[in-house]
Amino acid sequence: MKKITIISGKGGTGKTSLTASFAAITRNRAILVDGDVDAANLSLITGPTSSEKFEFRASRVADINKEKCEDCGLCFDLCRFAAISGDYVVDPISCEGCGFCYHVCPHDAIRIREGLSGLWYISQTPYGILVHARLGIAEENSGKLVTTIRTRGEELAVSGNKEYIIIDGPPGIGCPVIASLTGVDAALIVTEPSVSGIHDLERILAVCRHFDVPAAVCINRYDLDEEQSAVIESYCLNENICIAGKIPYDKIFTEAMIQGLPVVEYDNGQLSGKINAVWEHLMGW
């Protein structure tokens, strides 16, 4: 079983569209994991039909027992996050769960409870099982949530004797990206020919090197600025990085997304051939 993460140094490079197409190419031979839990959208173009829903609890929130509270004001005065109001009600958005109020309360009226941080799902799609999640508003610990759904995806892949786990990773270089990358066999970095695209490509490659994850590069919309594309190719050549392919700009990407379909399911022309070639090149590499 091969674990592959599709990532990008920045958002909007076409990473999710490519992931959905790879899911269609490997139809029912892969478990799909949407690691972009802050803005999960792989389900929008894979058409899940039924889901199992699970709670994800990782945040910590203070809770004041009004029956025990003696209105001494100590917690109100000492909370540096201003999360406790004058009538001793905790604002769950402002509360950081540090537990300081719990330790200073002389009446044992405060407890720290686990808050609902988000939900995660196991969904059936025409292309295989999709494990995905949605983090709650203003919630943190997205790296833990990525690890949770990755672990479940790996269990399903083993029990179902699947060939691949394909992870749609989040953009950037933060904790969720690290959780998506750790322990995978390869990463495909989707970039674009722009100044910010090149800059963020270098940053995400540094993360891959740090965790010893072999990385290949796909240049999407390469023909919008062929000079910048040549700069990316030259950089990859100098750094001994595999270029899995180059995909031209095409409105079919947007049309397929509007129809809720992977590109290779919506179009049988040259663009689908390019995406298939990227997958074959990646597998051969």
PEVENPE-V664329 format. One record per backbone hydrogen bond with DSSP energy under -1.0 kcal/mol. CO is the residue of the C=O (numbers start at 1). NH is the residue of the N-H. If there is no record, write none. Layout:
co:CO nh:NH
co:CO nh:NH
This chain:
co:2 nh:165
co:3 nh:185
co:3 nh:186
co:4 nh:167
co:5 nh:188
co:6 nh:169
co:7 nh:190
co:8 nh:172
co:14 nh:18
co:15 nh:19
co:16 nh:20
co:17 nh:21
co:18 nh:22
co:19 nh:23
co:20 nh:24
co:21 nh:25
co:22 nh:26
co:26 nh:29
co:29 nh:163
co:29 nh:164
co:31 nh:166
co:32 nh:131
co:33 nh:35
co:33 nh:168
co:35 nh:37
co:37 nh:135
co:41 nh:44
co:42 nh:45
co:50 nh:124
co:52 nh:122
co:54 nh:120
co:56 nh:117
co:56 nh:118
co:59 nh:115
co:61 nh:113
co:63 nh:111
co:65 nh:69
co:73 nh:77
co:74 nh:78
co:75 nh:79
co:79 nh:82
co:83 nh:91
co:85 nh:88
co:89 nh:85
co:91 nh:95
co:99 nh:103
co:100 nh:104
co:101 nh:105
co:109 nh:65
co:111 nh:63
co:113 nh:61
co:117 nh:136
co:118 nh:56
co:119 nh:134
co:120 nh:54
co:121 nh:132
co:122 nh:52
co:123 nh:130
co:124 nh:49
co:125 nh:128
co:127 nh:28
co:128 nh:125
co:129 nh:32
co:130 nh:123
co:131 nh:34
co:132 nh:121
co:134 nh:119
co:136 nh:139
co:141 nh:145
co:142 nh:146
co:143 nh:147
co:144 nh:148
co:145 nh:149
co:146 nh:150
co:147 nh:151
co:148 nh:152
co:149 nh:153
co:150 nh:154
co:151 nh:155
co:152 nh:156
co:153 nh:157
co:154 nh:158
co:155 nh:159
co:156 nh:160
co:157 nh:162
co:163 nh:2
co:164 nh:31
co:165 nh:4
co:166 nh:33
co:167 nh:6
co:167 nh:169
co:168 nh:35
co:174 nh:178
co:175 nh:179
co:176 nh:180
co:177 nh:181
co:178 nh:182
co:181 nh:184
co:186 nh:5
co:187 nh:216
co:188 nh:7
co:189 nh:218
co:191 nh:220
co:192 nh:194
co:194 nh:198
co:195 nh:199
co:196 nh:200
co:197 nh:201
co:198 nh:202
co:199 nh:203
co:200 nh:204
co:201 nh:205
co:202 nh:206
co:203 nh:207
co:204 nh:208
co:205 nh:209
co:206 nh:210
co:207 nh:211
co:208 nh:213
co:209 nh:212
co:214 nh:187
co:216 nh:189
co:217 nh:244
co:218 nh:191
co:219 nh:247
co:221 nh:224
co:225 nh:229
co:226 nh:230
co:227 nh:231
co:228 nh:232
co:229 nh:233
co:230 nh:234
co:231 nh:235
co:232 nh:236
co:233 nh:237
co:234 nh:238
co:235 nh:239
co:236 nh:241
co:242 nh:217
co:245 nh:219
co:247 nh:221
co:247 nh:222
co:250 nh:253
co:251 nh:255
co:252 nh:256
co:253 nh:257
co:254 nh:258
co:255 nh:259
co:256 nh:261
co:262 nh:265
co:262 nh:266
co:263 nh:267
co:269 nh:273
co:270 nh:274
co:271 nh:275
co:272 nh:276
co:273 nh:277
co:274 nh:278
co:275 nh:279
co:276 nh:280
co:277 nh:281
co:278 nh:282
co:279 nh:283
co:280 nh:284
co:281 nh:285
